[in-house]
């Protein structure tokens, strides 16, 4: 049901009282966090995932960087093409007005406004590049390649997508959407002969576009009673880059 519009939840959101829903618990946590700290911890964590993938690849005698490409510009172009269904899926999902999707919209809206608003587009791009590099080295470069050599391409893509979804499992719906988003990334990687640059570009570009769209979007329905800290309000995405 539309529990976020219930009076008791609105009052809790304003005064910190009452029994919160799981979504409002996450909203309250994010709203109380230091946005700069969360941002830079996120950048460090994403790059650390890449380092972990490389270290595990060395131990397992795998190659998370995938196959070399003699045509990096073509790989970049293919990354742009791979990003298209991801952005299309995002725009489609935003048109679906059901409670589970509204939960995801609220979570992403509050996260983007706490972590990315006022950071500046170059800093936000850095975060997205870190995510594209770190997560793709781990999920596609290491996990998918290793599984493909043991259980085959299609089962490897399926398992990788499930694990990718679990790594983004804020809610069951968020898990499902992340799992679906993983499929084009895995398919592009496999179809290219394991050129890791393709899913890296697609992932980073999609994240950046999604952040920009979310920062420009109005507050989702059901969050009327939830106020951001004063310093997080405003209309622009440009900032001092910190």
C-alpha positions in Angstrom: 0.0 0.0 0.0 0.9 3.7 -0.1 2.4 3.6 3.4 4.7 6.5 2.7 1.7 8.8 2.4 0.4 7.6 5.8 0.2 10.3 8.4 2.3 8.4 11.0 5.2 7.9 8.6 5.1 11.6 7.6 5.2 12.6 11.2 8.0 10.2 11.9 10.0 11.6 8.9 9.6 15.1 10.3 10.1 14.4 14.0 12.0 11.2 14.1 9.2 9.4 16.0 7.1 6.4 15.2 7.8 3.0 13.6 9.6 3.6 10.3 9.3 1.4 7.2 12.4 -0.1 5.8 12.5 2.5 3.1 12.2 5.4 5.5 14.9 3.8 7.6 17.3 4.0 4.7 16.1 7.6 3.9 16.8 8.6 7.5 20.2 7.0 7.5 21.2 8.6 4.2 19.8 12.0 5.3 21.9 12.0 8.4 25.2 11.0 6.7 27.9 13.4 5.7 27.5 13.6 1.9 31.2 14.4 1.3 32.3 11.4 3.4 29.9 9.0 1.7 31.0 10.3 -1.8 34.7 9.8 -1.3 34.3 6.6 0.6 32.3 5.4 -2.4 35.0 6.4 -4.9 37.6 4.6 -2.8 35.4 1.5 -2.4 34.7 1.3 -6.1 38.4 1.5 -7.0 39.1 -1.0 -4.2 36.8 -3.5 -5.9 39.0 -3.3 -9.0 42.1 -3.8 -6.9 40.5 -6.9 -5.3 39.6 -8.3 -8.7 43.1 -7.9 -9.9 44.5 -9.5 -6.8 42.1 -12.4 -7.0 42.9 -12.7 -10.7 46.6 -13.0 -9.9 45.9 -15.7 -7.2 43.5 -17.6 -9.4 45.7 -17.1 -12.5 42.8 -15.3 -14.2 42.9 -12.1 -16.2 40.2 -9.7 -15.0 41.3 -7.1 -17.6 39.9 -9.4 -20.3 41.1 -9.5 -23.9 43.2 -6.7 -25.4 41.7 -4.6 -28.1 43.5 -3.0 -31.1 40.6 -0.7 -31.6 39.9 1.3 -28.5 37.7 3.8 -30.3 35.4 1.0 -31.5 35.3 -0.3 -28.0 34.3 3.1 -26.7 31.6 3.3 -29.4 30.3 -0.1 -28.4 30.2 1.0 -24.8 28.0 3.9 -25.9 25.7 1.5 -27.8 25.5 -0.9 -24.8 24.5 2.1 -22.6 21.4 2.8 -24.8 19.2 -0.1 -23.5 20.2 0.7 -20.0 19.1 4.3 -20.3 16.0 3.2 -22.2 15.1 0.8 -19.4 15.6 3.6 -16.8 13.2 5.9 -18.6 10.7 3.0 -19.0 10.8 2.1 -15.4 10.2 5.7 -14.3 6.9 5.6 -16.1 5.7 2.5 -14.1 3.6 3.8 -11.2 3.6 0.9 -8.7 4.6 1.0 -5.1 7.7 -1.1 -5.5 9.1 1.2 -8.3 8.2 4.3 -6.2 10.3 2.8 -3.4 13.3 2.6 -5.7 12.7 6.1 -7.0 12.7 7.5 -3.4 15.9 5.6 -2.5 17.8 6.8 -5.6 16.5 10.4 -5.3 17.6 10.8 -1.7 20.9 9.0 -2.3 21.7 11.2 -5.3 20.8 14.4 -3.5 22.8 13.5 -0.4 25.9 12.1 -2.2 26.1 13.9 -5.5 24.3 17.3 -5.3 26.8 20.2 -5.2 29.7 17.9 -5.9 30.2 19.1 -9.4 29.9 17.1 -12.6 33.6 16.3 -12.8 33.6 14.8 -9.3 30.4 12.9 -10.1 32.0 11.6 -13.3 34.9 10.4 -11.3 32.6 8.4 -9.1 31.0 6.9 -12.2 34.3 6.0 -13.7 35.4 4.4 -10.5 32.2 2.3 -10.5 32.6 1.4 -14.1 36.2 0.3 -13.6 35.9 -1.4 -10.2 32.6 -3.2 -10.6 33.3 -4.4 -14.2 36.7 -5.8 -13.3 35.1 -7.7 -10.5 31.8 -8.9 -12.0 32.6 -9.2 -15.7 36.4 -9.4 -15.8 36.8 -11.9 -12.9 33.5 -13.6 -12.1 32.0 -13.9 -15.5 35.2 -15.0 -17.2 36.0 -17.5 -14.5 32.5 -19.0 -14.6 32.5 -19.1 -18.4 35.5 -21.3 -18.5 33.9 -23.7 -16.1 30.1 -23.7 -16.7 29.7 -22.0 -20.0 28.8 -18.6 -21.3 25.0 -18.5 -20.6 25.1 -20.0 -17.1 28.0 -17.6 -16.3 26.0 -14.6 -17.5 23.0 -15.7 -15.4 25.0 -16.3 -12.3 27.0 -13.0 -12.7 23.7 -11.1 -13.2 22.3 -12.6 -10.0 25.4 -11.8 -8.0 25.5 -8.2 -9.5 21.8 -7.8 -8.4 22.6 -9.1 -4.9 25.5 -6.5 -4.6 22.9 -3.8 -5.3 20.1 -5.3 -3.2 18.6 -2.3 -1.3 15.1 -3.7 -1.9 13.8 -6.8 -3.7 12.8 -4.6 -6.7 16.2 -2.9 -6.7 17.8 -6.3 -6.8 15.6 -7.3 -9.8 16.3 -4.1 -11.7 20.1 -4.4 -11.1 20.0 -8.0 -12.2 18.3 -7.0 -15.5 20.8 -4.1 -16.0 23.7 -6.5 -15.7 22.5 -8.6 -18.7 23.4 -6.1 -21.4 26.8 -5.5 -19.8 27.5 -9.2 -19.7 26.3 -9.8 -23.2 28.5 -7.0 -24.6 31.5 -8.4 -22.8 30.9 -11.9 -24.0 30.1 -10.9 -27.6 33.2 -8.8 -27.9 35.5 -11.6 -26.9 35.9 -10.2 -23.4 36.9 -6.6 -24.1 36.4 -5.2 -20.7 36.5 -1.6 -21.9 33.0 -2.0 -23.4 31.0 -2.7 -20.2 33.2 -0.3 -18.3 32.2 2.6 -20.6 28.6 1.5 -20.7 28.4 1.2 -16.9 30.1 4.5 -16.2 28.1 6.4 -18.7 24.8 5.0 -17.5 25.6 5.8 -13.9 26.4 9.4 -14.9 23.2 9.8 -17.0 21.1 8.3 -14.2 22.6 10.7 -11.6 22.0 13.7 -13.9 18.4 12.7 -14.5 17.7 12.1 -10.8 19.3 15.4 -9.7 17.1 17.2 -12.1 13.9 15.3 -11.2 11.4 16.7 -8.7 10.9 15.0 -5.4 9.1 11.7 -5.8 5.4 11.4 -4.8 5.2 10.2 -1.2 8.2 12.2 0.1 6.3 15.4 0.7 6.8 15.1 4.4 10.5 14.4 4.2 12.8 17.4 4.2 16.5 17.3 3.2 19.0 19.2 5.3 19.2 22.8 4.2 22.7 22.5 2.7 21.5 19.7 0.4 18.6 21.7 -1.1 18.9 23.7 -4.3 18.4 23.2 -8.0 22.0 23.1 -9.5 24.4 20.2 -9.7 27.5 22.3 -10.0 29.5 22.8 -6.9 33.0 23.3 -5.5 34.0 19.7 -6.3 34.5 18.6 -2.8 
